[in-house]
Structures are given as C-alpha cells and as structure tokens.
Amino acid sequence: MRVAGSVVRQVLDHVRDHVKPGATTMDLDQAAEAKLKELGAKAAFKGYHGFPAVLCTSINQEVVHGIPSKKRVLKEGDIVSIDCGSIVDGYYGDSAITVAVGSIDERTQRLLDATKASLEAGIRAVKPGATLGDVGAAVQEVVEAEGFSVVRDFVGHGIGTHMHEDPQIPNYGIRGKGLKLKEGMVLAIEPMVNAGKHQVQVLKDGWTAVTSDGSMSAHFEHTVAVTADGAKVLTA
C-alpha cells in the first residue's frame, strides 16, 4: 500500500503542473493516465461502478466526483479538486488535492488552507485506541473555527485490497465515540469542506456532487496507516 500511495502522490504532483488557465479537465485526466502507465500501476477509478475516467476533477462549487471533459476549461480564479486512486499488486492508494488556477481571492484561499489543515488535524488524531469520533471531531473543529462547513453526505473510508472498505470515516464527530482504531488499519481520510452550508446535491450525470447553495468547495485526502507509532501517511 505504501507503493500504491507513492504512485498516487507522483500522479497528483504531475497533474498539478498541468493546472493552468486554458487547460481542460480532460487534459488533466490524460496526464494522469500517462503517468500511471509510466509507473506501471492501474487506475482505481476508471470503470469503478461505471465511472468513465482516471481522475475525479471537481471545479469550484463541485464537491466530488466531477467527470473530466474536453469542454471543461479551467479559468483564472477557479479551484479544481483532483482525486486519484491507483492499484499496485492488488492494493489501493487514494489521495486528493485542491489546486488554485492562477490567482484566487482571499476567502477561497482560506477555504483551501482550512481544508488542508483539517486533514492534518484528523491525521494527528490517528493512533491505536483513538476513535473515529476523535478523527472526525479534529477535522470538524478546524473547519468550523474558520466559519466553513463539513460535508455530511460523503465521508472517508477504509481502504486495502478494495477501494472502499469498512469503516466509514466521517469528517465530523464526538471525541471518544465510535469505532476504536487498531494497529494495521488503513484509512482514507478526506475532508470535503464548503465555504457555505454543508448540503450537497448530485447532478443528472449521476456522479458530480455540488454545493446546494453554489458556494465553493475544497477536498484534500490522504491514505493513512494506523501504526504503533501513530499515523503513517502512505500518500505523502
């Protein structure tokens, strides 16, 4: 899983370099597909429940599961969330970043910073004996302190020889509540944070989730192993 995680990180770093005004989300997807092939890994998302692409690319008010398209052109001031999964020898890696397209306004930058910080806080809460409530509360506290909201309808997940395994990992919770973490578990922790209210809706394509109020949304994710020494980020 460490190898699969390293692949995802290399793909995201490669794709980030392609994010610029005038690029399409299909350009990003093609760059990711070529990099996965170069690294000898399989795309985890393409074909998963019929999903048609290597990446999920979600722009501005899109929360998750945006479908890459030649028609979706990135513009100065946009943000794009890029989610990627890989398979290496039957094991999965999963990570996401949100990238600014050129210069963005101060509030949107604050949204990105808060979402990334909330993921880091959630990771710091991971250790044997901690609970899922500890992880979710750590994420939620950072987000809400900045005046933003955590998406409830989509959550993180266990990951291993399948993309999505038990348990679900909410990005909100109560400290001390929920499943206790044990050494050897691997979790995909992925805060999805809206600048406005937490409600989302899924578009007619059956995949793309957007904020119900049209506010901006950011998404960061790491695959994290629970070890005796605490959290080990496999997609760092």
N, C-alpha and C positions, 0 to 999 in steps of 0.2 A: 504493500500500500504506500510505502514511502516512495517507491519508484513511480507508481501511478500519480502520486501527489506532485512529484518533481516534474513530471510531464505536463500536468495541468498548469503549473506555475510558469514553465517555459513557454507554453502556448499563450497564456494570458500576457506575459511580458512581450511576446512577439506581436500579438494583436494590438496591444496598447500603442505600439509605434505606428499603426495604420489609422489610428483615430485622429481625424483632422477634417476641417470643413471641406465638403465636396465628396468625401468618401461615402460609399453606401454600406449598409449593414451586410449586404451580400459580399462586399469586398472583405469585410472582417471575417466572415464565415469561411471564405475561400482561403484566406491567410491561415486561419486556424486548421483547416483540413490539410493543407500542405505541410504545416508544421507537425501535426500528429503523424502523418505519413513518414516524414523525415525521422521522427523519433521512434518509429516502429510500434506505435500504440493505436488502439481503436478508439473511435469516438463513442462516448457513452450515450449521448443524447439522440443521435441520428437513428431514426426508426423506433425509438422508445415510445411505446403506445402510439406509434404513427407520427411522432414529431419529425419534421422534414429536414432538419438542419443540424450542424455540428454544435453551433452556439445558440444560446438564447440571447438576443440583443433587444434591450428594452429602453426606449428613449423617453426622457422627461417624465410625463405622468404615467408611463408604462411601468408597472411594478416588477413583474417577472414574466418569463415565457414568451417574450416577443420573438416573432419569426423573422429571420433575416430576409431581406428583399432588395432587389436591384432598384426598386422605386423609393426606398427609404434613404434619403440623402441627409447626412449629418450637416448641421449648420452651426456657425459660431454661436456660442452661448448655450448649446444643448448639453445635456449629460446623457451618457449611454451606459447602462448596466450590461456587463458581459459575463455570462455564466458558462462555464465549460466543465465537461466531465471526460475522463479518459478510462480506458480499460487496459491493464497490463497483466498478462498471465492470469486472467480471470478476476483480478482485484481492481477496485474502483478508486478514483480520486475525483474530487469535486470542489470547485472554488469559483468565486465571483468577485469582480471589481466594478466600481462605477468610475467612469473617466469623464473629465470635462473636455468638451470640444472647443478648443481655443480658450477665450476668457469667459468666465461665468460671473454672475452677480454674487454679492457678498452672502446673501441668505442661502443661495444654493450651495455655495462653498461650505457654509456652516452645516448644511444638511449632510454633505459628503463627510465632513470631518466628524460629525456626531455619530454617523452610522459606522464609520471605521472604528471610532473609539469604543462604541458599544460592543462591537465584535471582540475587540481586545479585552474589554472588561469581562465578557462572557467566557473567553478562553482562560483568563486568570482565575475564574471560579471553578475550573475543571480540576478535580483531583479525586482519588478514591475516597468514598464516604460522603462526598458532596452530593447534593440532589439536583435534579433537573430544575427545581424551583430556584435554587441558588443561581444557576446559569441564567435562567430567564429573567430573574429579578435584576441581576447585574446589568444585562442588556437594557432592560426597560428603564432602569433608574437613570442611566446616562442619556437615553433618548428623551425622556420626558423632562429632564432638567433643562434641556435645550428648547423646550416648547414644541417638540415634534411628537409623532405618534408611531407606535409599533403596529405593523400589520398583524392581524389575528388569523386571517383566513389561510395563510401559508406559513409553514414552520420549517425548521430544520429537521434532520433525520439521522438515524443510524445509517452506517454505510460499511460495506465489506465486499462480499462476493456478489452483492446486488447493489444497484444504485440507491434504492430506498429500502431500509430495514428498520425494524423497531429499535429504539423507541423514537417517537416524535419529539422534537426539541423546540418547544415554544420559545419565542423571544420575549416572553413576559412570564411572571410567576411570583410565587411567595417563597421566601427563603425557608429552607427546612422541609418543604413539601415536595412530593413527587418521588420518582424512582431514584434510588441511590446509585451513584456511579461506581463501577468496579474496574480494576486494572484489566486492560485488554479490550475494553470497549473502544469503538471508534465512532466519532460523532461528526456530522456536517452541521456546523453552527452557522446560521445565515440570517442575520438581521435584515429585514426589509422595512424601511422607515419612510414615512410620508411627511412632507412638510405641513400638510393639513391634517384632516381627520383620518382615522385608520381604515375606514371602509373602502373596499375594492369591488370591482365587478369584472367579469370575464367577457371579452368581446365575442362577436359572432364567429370568429375563426376557431373558437373553442379552446384557445391557448392563451392569448395575450390578456393579462390582468392589468387593469388600470385603476388609478385612484378615482373614487366616486365623485370627489369634488374638483378634480382636474389639477390638483396640486402636484408638485414634483415628488419623485420617489427615488431612493437610493438603495443599493443592495451590495453588501460585502459578505463573503463566505470563505471559511477555511475548513479543511478536513483535519480533525484533531483527535489524537490518540490519548486515552487515559492511561498514564503510567504511574509507577510507584513514586516518581519524582514530580508528578503533576501532569500538566498538559504538554503534549508534544505535537506541534503543528506540522502536519505532513505535506501541506501545500505551501509552506513558507519559501 
